[in-house]
Amino acid sequence: MEQLLGHSEPGIVWKTRTAVLGEPSDPDLQEQVKRSARVRKLLASIPPKNVYAKWHGSHWVLATLADIGYPRGDRELFSHRDAILDTWLKPSYFTEFETTSARASYGGNGVPVMNGRHRRCGSQQGNPLWFLHRLGLADERCDQLAERLLFWQWPDGGWNCDRNPDADTSSFMETLTPMRGLAAHAAATDDEDSTLGAYRAAEVFLERHLYRRRRDGEVIHPEFVSLHYPLYWHYDYLGGLKALADLDLLSDPRCSDALDLLEEKRLADGGWPAEKRYYTVSDQPKAGSDAVDWGGTSKTRSNPWVTVDALSVLVKAGRLAL
């Protein structure tokens, strides 16, 4: 805690004070986040037209800013917000067409529907629904994001863009941010449908103990049990625990396996590592690159971004007293 509270990155200090210690957000500290070299570099790297450029696009940068304590309601972000909403609320997302094959699904106008399921990447609408509320930038257009997500939600509670007609199970990656987005929207608007939608989505993770197959209890994918920061559109069990914390579900016994695993991965120095990463570092936008370094990876050295998230989860789960 001393290392995190004395860290040179104001975003680490802000996350520690708010998410771990439960303190109210400090506007002066948030202004330090805004003025930090990290945030200036992230904002300067945004390409002018492609909001979804991985990972320099405004879609990803605003998600990062929301996570590290950027000030709420900043008018300097309005143009980015509007570009993001224009992208994910295009008319094509308000129409759908029935199809029976993956090949045919690419030829229609709108969202393909196969065997009664909308094949839609819910993370694309879910992520901005979460970060716009978190950044204090949400307006009436966020109601449309929530409505689209609820309209596309699969019978098991999640979302999937898999165009295999036989696919009938939601994707962890496509369900994580829609769940967080609907939870944030419900908290801000008291919308009952969004509340119910978020809790339905939670069952996708809880039924699988956040990383295990239902049929045999084995690990679904090695990446799901590795620690990363940032996750972008990906999934790991710490990301799942953070999202379930938004819904006050960490006391559900089905979180126990993931919480146990998180405790087991604590290092001798008291922190947690970033075991893998989904980015390279580059000043120029190119696929899979970020404008800043998030601490790299190590099996033996703690990463402050992962550590503060792990501590916040364990505190909220009642497994760590400070």
Helices and strands as residue ranges (DSSP letters): H 2-5, H 10-15, I 16-20, H 27-35, H 37-44, H 58-68, G 75-77, H 78-88, G 91-94, E 96-98, H 102-105, E 111-114, E 117-118, H 122-134, H 141-152, H 172-189, H 192-206, G 222-225, H 237-246, G 253-255, H 256-264, E 280-281, E 289-290, H 304-316
